Amino acid sequence: MTSVNEVLVAYDGTPLSEKALTHALDVYSDAPITVLHVIDYIEESYSAKALIGDETLRKRARDRSAELLAEAEAKAAEHDREVKTASEVGKAADEIIEYADRHGIDVIVIGSHGRSGVSRVLLGSVAETVMRRASLPVTVVR
């Protein structure tokens, strides 16, 4: 079996992303883990932008990302582990794959459902896209 030197966990605060993090902490107990949250401004509604403005929405999204990553750090601490955290802006699947490629990640761990796409009921559109396009192993947790 090939050794895993670096793990990336896609994290959005949903129960399945929490399961993905727990899985990575349990299975890859000797490997460093990076928890990545992707801020996708496209998901914000146009009416919200009109009411409070783009910059306020961006600040809220950055603050929410910081909160989610702090939650992930706390969950890792419950397993007596430390994790690195990162936040990127863009389309989730694209950013997860690009981050993994740029940082020499050996395996991506992702939850099977997120907030995107009703059409991907069984797997989740982000997980499916990552699984199809990544050039490295992807573990999908459900």
Secondary structure as UniProt FT lines:
FT   STRAND          7..10
FT   HELIX           15..27
FT   TURN            28..30
FT   STRAND          33..39
FT   HELIX           41..43
FT   HELIX           46..52
FT   HELIX           54..78
FT   TURN            79..80
FT   STRAND          84..89
FT   HELIX           92..102
FT   TURN            103..104
FT   STRAND          107..111
FT   TURN            118..119
FT   TURN            121..123
FT   HELIX           125..133
FT   STRAND          138..141
//
